[in-house]
Amino acid sequence: MVDTKKEQERDELHRAIWAIADELRGAVDGWDFKNYVLGTMFYRYISENLCNYINSGEAAAGNSDFDFAKMPDEDAEEARDGLVEEKGFFILPSELFCNVRANAANDENLNETLERVFRHIEESAKGSEAENDFAGLFDDYDVNSNKLGSTVAKRNEKLVKLLNGVGEMKLGDVKDHSIDAFGDAYEYLMMMYASNAGKSGGEFFTPADVSELLTRLGTVGKTEINKVYDPACGSGSLLLKAEKILGRDAIRNGFYGQEINITTYNLCRINMFLHDVGFDKFNIACEDTLISPQHWDDEPFELIVSNPPYSIKWVGDDNPLLINDPRFAPAGVLAPKSKADMAFIMHSLSWLASNGTAAIVCFPGIMYRGGAEQKIRKYLVDNNYVDCIIQLPSNLFFGTSIATCIMVMKKNKTDNKTLFIDATDECIKVTNNNKLTPENIDHIVDAFTKREEVEHFTHLATYEEVSGNDYNLSVSTYVEAKDTREKIDIVKLNAEIKEIVAREQMLRDEIDKIIAEIEV
């Protein structure tokens, strides 16, 4: 049952956070400014997280009045090595968020102070297991950017507002995991920035309702998984849904992803920390997944969820080595250079565990186009990897109105049939976008689980049926749309027409009579 009071409090908190974030940016474009707000939130979070960790340890040892934030830097230094090993990073008391914020208004060199603090935080992880998780994490937080102001004084004024604004966000105590306020606020802010940024923001963000559907489809019948993977992970919201749905301890070995855009890659790592995912529980890489995959040596993934970019260009057969790449070679053909969609599908299949499920948002064209894409579909169907195709409503994503679909793949199917679900009407309209409600998601997942025929909604197609349709995987080929046109009773209509004609004749006779009288 939903706790309406808690939901109301959450909505109020979200509104307050957005009001602060929106006010802070001033004349700066929101999508550009998000790095500052989210970066400051991250700085506050890891400061409070470290303090809480140390203070709790001291309290447990009977030193309840201890406060790390008030400790002299030189005394704190002694604990550096141990803390880096346990937490992955270290911050000096003087460089904690609360202390920098307290002095910010009187610090003429605030920009330099923050730059130094961020550099120290990143450097503290060097040589440790967490080095890759912290390296370059604050690169997009440019304290000397003209976006913040034309002079150092103006920039510092903006930085003071940022520290105070984020400091005033009621994000609770980091000890309280019941509301996961930092992670929750991050997701909300990303959604707001993406919805306000149009196309530029939408491509990096999968709305929460679609994330939930993909993850639920990928975890049907499972209570735990080895790990979750997204080959085009954006800001990481889709990866983290698995934890929300299965529970914190149900993902044994953590979160893996790859992202080509460095700014988004940094946001993804920040997102992991804000959701209290330990540095040893995630592995996010910044490379081109299709030509430089970074998780070759990892065991295959039991859950793959992804919303890769639609129809982007890639090197394809211009690179003669790719046709021998074990990810693409089995299909005998590469995805077209102008449309990399099928390359993401083949990559995901290659990384998928034998008992795993991949749920991937797809551009609809890949389901019916000919050429190389048809050959790849043939390979997928002939080898019985396609479990289900779901047609989604249009306008679910920020920045595009396309009606996308989901391909669900498995390597351990118990039949050789493919389920097709027409979920075009499974949504409600919210402002300019459509949205999947919890009921819509339940309905789709229920149909996916039962694999039964439902007129105008689902069809379980045999291998012969799909191959007989030239491996076309469009839902509309298999599920007949409901005829919403008004049914017409021909007999009744003819009777009505007859009556109208008779009435018309009567009127003509009347008119003729009147004319004859006038003429007389």
C-alpha positions in Angstrom: 0.0 0.0 0.0 1.3 3.5 -0.8 1.8 5.7 2.2 0.1 8.9 0.9 1.5 11.1 3.7 5.0 10.0 2.8 4.4 10.4 -0.9 3.0 13.9 -0.2 6.1 14.8 1.9 8.3 13.5 -0.9 6.4 15.6 -3.5 6.8 18.7 -1.3 10.5 17.9 -0.9 10.9 17.5 -4.6 9.1 20.8 -5.3 11.3 22.6 -2.8 14.5 21.1 -4.3 13.5 22.1 -7.8 12.7 25.6 -6.7 16.2 25.9 -5.2 17.9 24.3 -8.2 15.9 26.5 -10.7 16.6 29.7 -8.7 20.3 28.9 -8.5 20.9 28.7 -12.2 19.7 32.3 -13.0 20.5 32.9 -16.7 22.4 29.6 -17.2 20.7 26.9 -19.3 19.4 24.3 -16.9 20.9 21.3 -18.8 24.4 22.9 -18.5 23.9 24.0 -14.9 22.8 20.6 -13.7 26.5 19.6 -13.3 26.9 22.3 -10.6 23.8 21.4 -8.6 24.4 17.6 -8.8 28.1 18.0 -8.2 27.5 20.2 -5.1 24.9 17.6 -3.9 27.5 14.9 -4.3 30.1 16.9 -2.4 27.6 17.4 0.5 26.7 13.7 0.4 30.2 12.3 0.6 31.2 14.8 3.3 28.2 13.8 5.5 28.6 10.1 4.6 32.3 10.2 5.8 31.5 12.2 9.0 28.6 9.8 9.9 30.8 6.8 9.3 33.6 8.1 11.6 31.3 9.5 14.2 29.2 6.3 14.4 32.4 4.3 14.9 33.6 6.6 17.7 30.1 6.5 19.4 30.1 2.7 19.3 33.5 2.8 21.1 31.9 5.0 23.8 33.1 8.4 22.5 29.6 9.8 21.9 30.7 13.5 21.9 33.2 13.0 19.0 32.7 15.1 15.9 35.1 14.6 12.9 34.1 18.0 11.4 35.7 19.7 14.4 38.9 17.7 14.5 42.2 19.4 13.5 43.4 18.4 10.0 46.8 17.1 11.3 45.1 14.7 13.8 42.6 13.5 11.1 45.5 12.7 8.7 46.4 9.7 10.9 43.2 8.0 9.9 43.6 8.7 6.1 45.0 5.3 5.0 42.4 3.2 7.0 39.5 5.3 5.7 40.6 5.2 2.1 40.7 1.4 2.4 37.3 1.2 3.9 35.4 4.1 2.1 37.5 4.5 -1.0 38.2 8.2 -0.3 39.2 10.7 2.4 38.3 14.4 3.1 40.1 16.6 5.6 37.8 18.1 8.3 38.6 21.7 7.0 37.6 20.6 3.5 34.2 19.0 4.4 31.1 20.6 2.9 29.8 22.0 6.2 33.1 23.8 6.9 33.7 25.1 3.4 30.1 26.3 3.3 30.4 28.1 6.7 33.4 30.1 5.4 32.2 30.5 1.8 30.8 34.1 2.1 34.0 35.4 3.5 36.4 33.5 1.2 37.6 35.7 -1.6 39.2 32.7 -3.2 36.3 30.4 -2.9 36.7 29.2 -6.5 40.3 28.1 -5.8 39.3 26.6 -2.4 36.6 24.4 -4.1 39.0 23.4 -7.0 41.6 22.4 -4.4 39.1 20.4 -2.3 37.8 18.5 -5.3 41.3 17.7 -6.5 42.2 16.5 -3.0 39.1 14.2 -2.9 40.0 12.7 -6.3 43.7 12.3 -5.3 42.8 10.6 -2.0 41.5 7.6 -3.9 44.7 7.3 -6.0 46.5 4.0 -5.7 43.4 2.4 -4.0 40.7 0.1 -5.4 38.4 3.1 -5.7 40.8 5.1 -8.0 38.8 4.6 -11.2 35.5 5.4 -9.4 36.8 8.9 -8.3 39.2 9.8 -11.2 38.0 13.0 -12.9 34.7 12.9 -11.0 34.6 16.7 -10.6 35.9 17.5 -14.2 32.5 19.0 -15.2 32.4 21.3 -12.1 34.3 24.2 -13.7 34.6 26.8 -10.9 36.2 29.3 -13.4 33.5 29.0 -16.1 31.9 32.1 -17.6 28.6 30.4 -17.2 28.8 31.2 -13.5 29.7 34.8 -14.0 32.0 37.2 -15.9 34.3 38.0 -13.0 35.8 35.9 -10.2 33.7 37.9 -7.7 30.5 37.1 -9.6 31.5 33.5 -9.9 32.2 33.2 -6.2 28.9 34.8 -5.4 27.2 32.1 -7.5 29.3 29.4 -5.8 28.2 30.7 -2.3 24.5 30.5 -3.5 25.2 26.9 -4.7 26.7 25.8 -1.4 23.9 27.4 0.6 21.1 26.2 -1.8 22.2 22.6 -1.6 22.9 22.9 2.1 19.3 24.0 2.6 17.9 21.0 0.8 16.1 18.9 3.4 17.8 15.7 2.5 17.8 14.3 6.0 20.5 12.3 7.8 22.6 10.0 5.6 22.0 7.3 8.3 18.3 7.2 7.3 18.1 4.8 4.4 14.4 4.5 4.5 13.9 7.4 2.1 17.2 7.4 0.2 16.7 11.1 -0.1 19.9 12.0 -1.9 19.5 9.3 -4.5 15.8 10.1 -4.8 16.5 13.9 -5.2 19.1 13.1 -7.8 16.7 11.1 -9.9 14.0 13.8 -9.6 16.4 16.6 -10.6 17.7 14.6 -13.6 14.1 14.0 -14.7 13.3 17.7 -14.4 16.5 18.8 -16.2 15.8 16.3 -19.0 12.1 17.3 -19.4 13.1 20.9 -19.6 16.0 20.4 -22.0 14.1 18.6 -24.7 16.2 16.5 -27.1 19.6 17.3 -25.5 18.5 16.0 -22.1 16.2 13.2 -23.2 18.9 11.1 -24.8 20.6 10.6 -21.5 17.6 9.8 -19.4 15.2 6.9 -19.3 12.0 7.9 -17.5 11.3 6.0 -14.2 8.2 4.3 -15.5 10.0 2.8 -18.5 13.0 1.8 -16.3 10.6 0.0 -14.0 9.0 -1.9 -16.8 12.3 -3.0 -18.3 13.7 -4.1 -15.0 10.5 -6.0 -14.0 10.5 -7.8 -17.4 14.1 -8.7 -16.8 13.6 -10.1 -13.3 10.4 -12.1 -13.6 10.8 -15.2 -11.5 14.0 -14.0 -9.9 14.7 -13.0 -6.3 18.4 -12.3 -6.9 20.9 -11.8 -9.7 24.7 -11.9 -10.0 24.8 -8.4 -11.4 23.1 -5.9 -13.7 24.6 -4.4 -16.9 23.7 -1.5 -19.3 25.9 -1.1 -22.4 24.7 2.5 -22.9 24.1 3.4 -19.3 23.7 7.3 -19.5 23.3 8.7 -16.0 22.7 5.2 -14.5 19.1 5.5 -13.4 18.1 2.3 -15.3 20.9 0.3 -13.6 19.8 1.4 -10.2 16.2 0.3 -10.7 17.2 -3.3 -10.2 18.1 -2.5 -6.5 14.8 -0.8 -6.1 12.8 -3.8 -7.4 14.8 -6.7 -6.1 16.2 -5.1 -2.9 19.7 -4.0 -1.8 21.2 -7.4 -1.1 19.7 -9.2 -4.1 22.3 -7.9 -6.6 25.3 -10.0 -5.4 28.1 -8.5 -7.4 26.9 -5.0 -8.3 26.3 -2.6 -11.2 28.2 -2.5 -14.5 27.8 -0.1 -17.4 29.5 1.8 -20.2 28.9 5.3 -21.4 30.5 7.2 -24.2 29.7 10.8 -23.1 32.2 11.8 -20.4 29.9 14.3 -18.7 27.1 11.7 -18.4 29.7 9.1 -17.3 30.7 11.4 -14.4 27.0 11.9 -13.5 26.5 8.1 -13.6 29.3 7.5 -11.0 27.9 10.3 -8.8 24.5 8.7 -9.1 26.0 5.4 -7.8 27.5 7.1 -4.7 24.3 9.1 -4.0 22.4 5.8 -3.9 24.9 4.6 -1.4 26.4 2.0 -3.7 29.9 1.3 -2.4 32.9 1.9 -4.7 33.5 -1.9 -4.8 30.0 -2.6 -6.0 30.0 -0.7 -9.3 32.1 -0.7 -12.4 31.3 2.1 -14.9 33.5 2.6 -17.9 33.8 5.6 -20.3 34.4 4.2 -23.9 32.5 3.4 -27.1 30.8 0.1 -26.2 30.5 -1.1 -29.8 34.2 -0.8 -30.7 35.8 -0.8 -27.3 33.8 -2.9 -24.8 35.3 -2.7 -21.3 33.8 -5.8 -19.6 35.2 -8.7 -21.8 36.7 -10.5 -18.8 33.7 -10.4 -16.5 31.3 -13.3 -16.1 28.1 -12.9 -18.2 25.3 -10.8 -16.7 22.0 -12.3 -15.5 20.2 -9.0 -16.1 20.8 -6.6 -19.0 18.6 -3.5 -19.3 19.2 -0.8 -21.8 17.8 2.1 -23.8 20.6 2.6 -26.3 20.7 5.6 -28.7 18.4 5.2 -31.7 19.8 4.7 -35.2 23.2 6.3 -34.5 26.1 5.9 -37.0 29.0 3.5 -36.3 32.0 2.3 -38.1 30.4 -1.0 -39.1 32.1 -2.8 -42.0 34.6 0.0 -42.5 36.4 -1.8 -39.8 37.4 -5.2 -41.3 38.1 -6.7 -37.8 34.5 -6.2 -36.5 33.0 -9.1 -38.6 35.3 -11.5 -36.7 34.4 -9.9 -33.3 32.9 -12.8 -31.3 29.9 -10.5 -30.4 28.9 -9.8 -34.0 30.4 -12.8 -36.0 27.6 -15.3 -35.2 25.0 -13.4 -37.3 27.4 -13.3 -40.2 26.7 -9.7 -41.0 27.2 -6.3 -39.2 24.5 -3.7 -38.4 24.4 -1.0 -41.2 26.8 1.9 -40.7 24.0 4.4 -40.5 22.0 2.4 -37.9 23.9 0.8 -35.0 20.7 -0.5 -33.2 21.3 -4.2 -34.1 25.0 -3.9 -33.0 23.7 -3.0 -29.5 21.4 -6.0 -29.6 24.1 -8.4 -30.6 26.5 -7.0 -28.1 24.0 -7.4 -25.3 23.2 -11.0 -26.3 26.9 -11.8 -26.3 27.2 -10.4 -22.7 24.1 -12.3 -21.5 24.3 -15.2 -19.0 22.7 -18.5 -20.1 20.1 -18.1 -17.3 19.7 -14.3 -17.9 17.3 -11.9 -19.5 18.0 -8.8 -21.6 15.2 -6.1 -22.0 16.2 -3.5 -24.5 14.3 -0.4 -25.8 14.4 -0.5 -29.6 13.7 1.9 -32.5 10.7 0.3 -34.4 12.4 0.2 -37.8 14.8 -2.6 -36.8 11.8 -4.9 -36.5 10.8 -4.8 -40.1 13.6 -3.3 -42.3 15.3 -5.6 -44.9 19.0 -6.0 -45.6 21.5 -6.7 -42.8 18.9 -6.0 -40.1 16.7 -8.7 -41.5 19.6 -11.2 -41.5 20.4 -10.4 -37.9 16.7 -10.9 -37.0 16.8 -14.3 -38.8 19.9 -15.3 -36.7 18.1 -14.2 -33.5 14.9 -16.1 -34.3 16.5 -19.2 -35.8 18.5 -19.6 -32.6 15.5 -19.0 -30.4 16.8 -15.9 -28.5 13.8 -13.6 -29.0 11.4 -14.2 -26.1 9.0 -11.2 -26.5 8.4 -8.0 -28.5 6.4 -5.3 -26.8 5.0 -2.3 -28.7 5.0 0.8 -26.4 2.9 3.9 -26.6 4.3 7.0 -28.4 5.7 10.0 -26.5 7.1 8.2 -23.4 10.5 9.7 -23.7 11.8 13.2 -23.4 13.0 14.7 -26.7 11.3 12.2 -29.0 7.7 11.3 -29.7 8.5 7.9 -31.4 6.5 4.9 -30.4 9.4 2.6 -29.4 9.3 -1.2 -28.6 11.1 -3.5 -26.2 12.9 -6.6 -27.2 13.3 -9.3 -24.5 16.0 -11.9 -25.1 16.8 -15.1 -23.3 19.2 -18.0 -24.0 17.2 -20.6 -22.0 13.7 -20.5 -23.5 11.4 -23.4 -22.8 9.5 -23.1 -26.1 10.4 -21.9 -29.6 7.6 -19.3 -29.7 7.8 -15.5 -29.6 5.2 -13.5 -27.6 4.0 -10.2 -29.1 2.3 -7.6 -26.9 0.5 -4.5 -28.2 0.8 -2.0 -25.3 0.1 1.1 -27.4 -2.9 2.0 -25.2 -1.2 1.2 -21.9 -0.6 4.8 -20.7 -2.1 8.0 -19.4 -1.4 11.5 -20.7 0.6 13.8 -18.4 1.2 17.3 -19.9 2.9 16.8 -23.2 4.1 13.2 -22.5 2.5 9.8 -22.1 3.3 7.9 -18.9 2.9 4.2 -17.9 1.0 3.9 -14.6 1.7 1.1 -12.1 -1.5 -0.6 -13.4 -0.2 -0.4 -17.0 3.2 -1.9 -16.0 1.4 -4.7 -14.0 -0.8 -5.5 -17.0 2.2 -5.7 -19.4 4.3 -7.8 -17.0 1.4 -10.1 -16.3 0.8 -10.7 -20.0 4.6 -11.3 -20.4 4.6 -13.8 -17.6 1.5 -15.8 -18.6 2.3 -16.0 -22.4 -1.4 -16.5 -23.3 -3.4 -15.3 -26.3 -5.6 -12.2 -25.6 -7.5 -10.8 -28.6 -6.1 -7.4 -29.7 -3.4 -7.5 -27.0 -1.1 -10.5 -27.2 -0.2 -13.2 -29.7 2.1 -16.2 -29.2 3.7 -16.8 -32.6 5.3 -20.1 -33.7 8.7 -20.2 -35.3 7.0 -21.1 -38.6 4.8 -18.1 -38.4 7.7 -15.7 -37.8 9.9 -17.2 -40.4 6.9 -17.3 -42.8 6.7 -13.5 -42.3 10.3 -13.1 -43.5 11.4 -12.6 -39.9 9.3 -9.4 -39.5 9.1 -8.8 -35.7 6.7 -5.8 -35.8 3.9 -6.3 -33.2 1.3 -5.0 -35.7 2.0 -8.0 -38.0 0.9 -10.5 -35.3 -1.6 -8.6 -33.1 -4.7 -7.3 -34.8 -5.6 -3.8 -33.7 -9.1 -3.3 -32.3 -11.5 -1.8 -34.8 -12.7 1.3 -33.0 -14.8 2.4 -35.9 -18.5 2.6 -35.3 -20.4 -0.5 -36.4 -23.1 0.3 -39.0 -26.4 -1.7 -39.3 -26.9 -1.8 -43.1 -30.5 -2.9 -42.9 -31.4 -0.1 -40.5 -29.5 2.4 -42.6 -31.3 1.3 -45.8 -34.7 1.6 -44.0 -33.7 5.1 -42.9 -32.6 6.2 -46.4 -35.9 4.8 -47.8 -37.8 6.9 -45.3 -35.8 10.0 -46.1 -36.5 9.5 -49.9 -40.2 9.0 -49.3 -40.3 12.1 -47.1 -38.4 14.0 -49.8 -41.0 12.9 -52.4 -43.8 14.0 -50.1 -42.2 17.5 -49.7 -41.8 17.7 -53.5 -45.5 16.9 -54.0 -46.4 19.6 -51.5 -44.2 22.2 -53.2 -45.6 21.3 -56.6 -49.2 21.8 -55.2 -48.3 25.2 -53.8 -46.7 26.3 -57.1 -49.8 25.2 -59.1 -52.1 27.2 -56.8 -49.9 30.3 -57.2 -49.9 30.0 -61.0 -53.7 29.7 -61.0 
